[in-house]
Amino acid sequence: MENYFNYFTEIEEHFQKRRGQARPLSPLDWALIESLRDAGVPLEVVLRGVDRAFDQRSQRRRTAGKVNSLAYCTQAILAEHERRNANRAGRNDPAAQVAEGDLEVSQLLELLDSARRKLEALPGRSRAVELPALKSVVETVVDSLNGIILEVRTSQSLDYEALELKLNTLEERILAAILSGMSEESLLEAKLETRQEIHRHKRGLKAEHIALLEGKLMRKKLLQELGVPRLSLFYLPLN
């Protein structure tokens, strides 16, 4: 599994370099990168796919306009991944070891504490008040986060994969509380907005990739609108 902190930033920097523009990536792009990571696509495969997409574009006679989304490179990335898997077929290739994160423990503790404080302030926000079930869930999540902070502070050797799983589980509980408290009309509106955003970039994507992107982008949209900090080793520095 690729390093949690470098995977996203290296893809972003490489894409910006090939695009020739340092404009930040969109929420859809971040969801796509997260989906690639969850699917086990290695960092070097993603970078090769980005290069292949831009190289093929430069070979065309007419290439008007800028590439606005990482989704432009999706087909090339998936092709590179399939090619890699085909090349490895039949080989006795041992599983890769999980790489540890780059964050120092002291910095990680600061980021976790910052997320905890934002969660504690969440029930008082206007949008969150409309979701009564969210308050009790946030309280239990804060308690669990306090336990994680204590574990990180006292641990001699951190298991970053296990830590990421715990944080994602807490985020899932918050998301479930949000979804359960939303009206059917609000939920439908959020789903339609998400699908409309993905529709512009879904050409060439398989149905399972589209479904995965819809779920991840929907999560980002709901959490961001309510001001919920992301509980992930990558997103903690971006909260």
C-alpha positions in Angstrom: 0.0 0.0 0.0 1.4 3.4 -1.0 2.5 5.9 1.5 -0.7 7.7 2.8 0.8 11.2 2.6 2.8 11.0 -0.6 0.2 9.2 -2.8 -2.1 12.2 -3.2 0.4 15.0 -3.3 2.7 13.4 -5.8 -0.2 12.7 -8.2 -1.4 16.3 -7.8 2.0 17.7 -8.4 2.7 15.5 -11.4 -0.7 16.2 -13.0 -0.2 20.0 -12.5 3.3 19.8 -14.0 2.0 18.0 -17.1 -1.0 20.3 -17.4 1.3 23.3 -17.1 -0.9 25.0 -14.6 -0.9 24.9 -10.8 -4.6 25.2 -10.3 -5.9 23.1 -7.3 -7.6 19.8 -8.1 -11.4 19.6 -7.8 -13.3 17.5 -5.3 -14.0 15.0 -8.1 -10.2 14.7 -8.7 -9.6 14.1 -5.0 -12.3 11.5 -5.0 -10.8 9.8 -8.1 -7.3 9.7 -6.5 -8.8 8.2 -3.3 -10.6 5.6 -5.4 -7.4 4.7 -7.2 -5.7 4.3 -3.9 -8.5 2.2 -2.5 -8.4 0.0 -5.6 -4.7 -0.7 -5.0 -3.4 1.2 -8.0 0.3 1.9 -7.3 1.6 5.4 -7.4 4.1 4.8 -10.2 1.2 3.3 -12.3 -0.9 6.4 -11.9 2.0 8.6 -12.8 2.8 6.6 -15.9 -0.9 6.7 -16.9 -0.9 10.5 -16.5 2.2 10.7 -18.7 0.7 8.4 -21.3 -2.5 10.5 -21.5 -0.6 13.8 -22.0 1.8 12.2 -24.4 -1.0 10.9 -26.6 -2.7 14.2 -26.4 0.5 16.0 -27.6 0.7 13.7 -30.6 -2.6 14.8 -31.9 -2.8 17.5 -34.5 -5.5 19.5 -32.8 -5.4 19.8 -29.0 -7.4 23.0 -28.3 -7.9 24.0 -24.7 -6.4 22.9 -21.3 -7.0 19.6 -19.5 -9.2 20.6 -16.6 -9.5 17.4 -14.7 -7.5 14.3 -13.7 -10.5 12.4 -15.0 -9.1 13.0 -18.5 -6.3 10.6 -17.6 -8.5 7.9 -16.1 -8.6 5.6 -19.1 -4.8 5.7 -19.5 -4.3 5.0 -15.8 -6.6 2.0 -15.9 -4.9 0.7 -19.0 -1.5 1.0 -17.3 -2.9 -0.8 -14.3 -4.3 -3.6 -16.4 -1.1 -3.9 -18.3 0.9 -4.1 -15.1 -1.4 -6.8 -13.8 -1.1 -8.8 -17.0 2.7 -8.6 -16.8 2.7 -9.9 -13.2 0.3 -12.8 -14.0 1.9 -16.1 -13.1 4.8 -14.5 -11.1 5.4 -15.2 -7.5 5.4 -11.6 -6.4 5.2 -11.2 -2.6 2.8 -8.6 -1.3 4.2 -5.2 -0.7 4.8 -4.1 2.9 2.8 -1.2 4.3 4.9 1.9 4.3 4.8 4.1 7.4 3.6 7.7 7.2 5.8 10.7 7.0 4.2 12.6 9.9 6.1 12.9 13.1 4.1 11.7 16.1 4.0 15.2 17.6 2.5 16.6 14.4 0.1 13.8 14.1 -1.1 14.4 17.7 -1.6 18.1 16.8 -3.7 17.3 13.8 -5.8 14.7 15.7 -6.4 17.2 18.5 -7.4 19.9 16.0 -10.0 17.5 14.4 -11.3 16.6 17.9 -11.8 20.3 18.8 -13.7 20.9 15.5 -15.9 17.9 16.2 -16.7 19.2 19.7 -17.8 22.6 18.2 -19.9 20.9 15.5 -23.2 20.4 17.3 -23.5 24.2 17.8 -23.3 25.0 14.0 -26.6 25.9 12.3 -26.6 23.1 9.8 -25.7 20.5 12.3 -28.5 21.6 14.7 -31.0 20.4 12.1 -29.7 16.8 12.6 -30.4 15.8 16.2 -29.0 12.3 15.7 -25.6 13.8 14.8 -25.0 15.3 18.3 -24.9 12.0 20.2 -22.8 10.3 17.5 -20.3 13.1 17.5 -20.0 12.8 21.3 -19.1 9.1 21.0 -16.8 9.8 18.1 -15.0 12.4 20.2 -14.6 9.9 23.0 -13.1 7.4 20.6 -10.8 10.0 19.1 -9.6 10.8 22.6 -8.7 7.1 23.0 -6.9 7.1 19.6 -4.9 10.2 20.7 -3.9 8.5 23.9 -2.9 5.4 21.9 -0.7 7.4 19.5 0.9 9.3 22.4 1.9 6.1 24.2 2.6 3.8 21.3 6.2 2.7 20.7 5.5 1.8 17.0 2.4 3.1 15.1 0.5 0.8 12.8 -0.6 3.4 10.2 -2.9 1.0 8.4 -4.8 0.1 11.6 -4.9 3.8 12.5 -6.4 4.7 9.2 -9.0 2.0 9.5 -10.1 3.3 13.0 -10.3 6.9 11.7 -12.4 5.8 8.6 -14.7 3.8 10.9 -15.4 7.0 13.0 -16.0 9.0 9.8 -18.5 6.3 8.6 -20.4 6.7 11.8 -20.7 10.4 11.4 -21.8 10.1 7.8 -24.4 7.5 8.7 -25.9 9.9 11.2 -26.0 12.7 8.6 -27.7 10.5 6.1 -30.3 9.2 8.6 -31.2 12.7 9.6 -31.6 14.1 6.1 -35.0 14.5 4.4 -35.7 12.5 1.3 -35.8 15.8 -0.7 -32.4 17.0 0.6 -30.8 13.6 0.0 -32.1 13.3 -3.5 -30.9 16.8 -4.3 -27.4 16.0 -3.1 -27.3 12.8 -5.1 -28.5 14.6 -8.3 -25.8 17.3 -7.9 -23.1 14.6 -7.4 -24.2 12.7 -10.5 -24.3 15.8 -12.6 -20.7 16.6 -11.6 -19.5 13.1 -12.4 -21.5 12.9 -15.7 -19.2 15.4 -17.3 -16.2 13.1 -16.7 -17.7 9.5 -16.8 -16.9 8.7 -20.4 -14.8 5.6 -20.6 -15.3 4.7 -16.9 -16.7 1.4 -15.9 -20.0 1.2 -13.9 -18.2 0.1 -10.8 -15.8 3.1 -11.0 -18.7 5.5 -11.5 -20.5 4.1 -8.4 -17.3 4.3 -6.3 -16.8 7.9 -7.4 -20.4 8.8 -6.6 -20.1 7.5 -3.1 -16.9 9.2 -2.4 -17.9 12.6 -3.9 -21.2 12.4 -2.0 -19.3 11.8 1.2 -17.1 14.8 0.6 -20.0 17.1 -0.2 -22.0 16.3 2.9 -19.1 16.5 5.3 -17.9 19.7 3.8 -21.3 21.4 3.9 -21.7 20.6 7.6 -18.1 21.5 8.5 -17.1 18.0 9.6 -13.3 17.5 9.6 -12.1 14.6 7.6 -10.8 11.7 9.7 -8.1 10.3 7.5 -4.3 10.3 7.7 -4.2 12.2 4.4 -7.0 14.6 5.0 -6.0 15.6 8.6 -3.4 18.1 7.3 -6.0 19.7 5.0 -8.8 20.2 7.5 
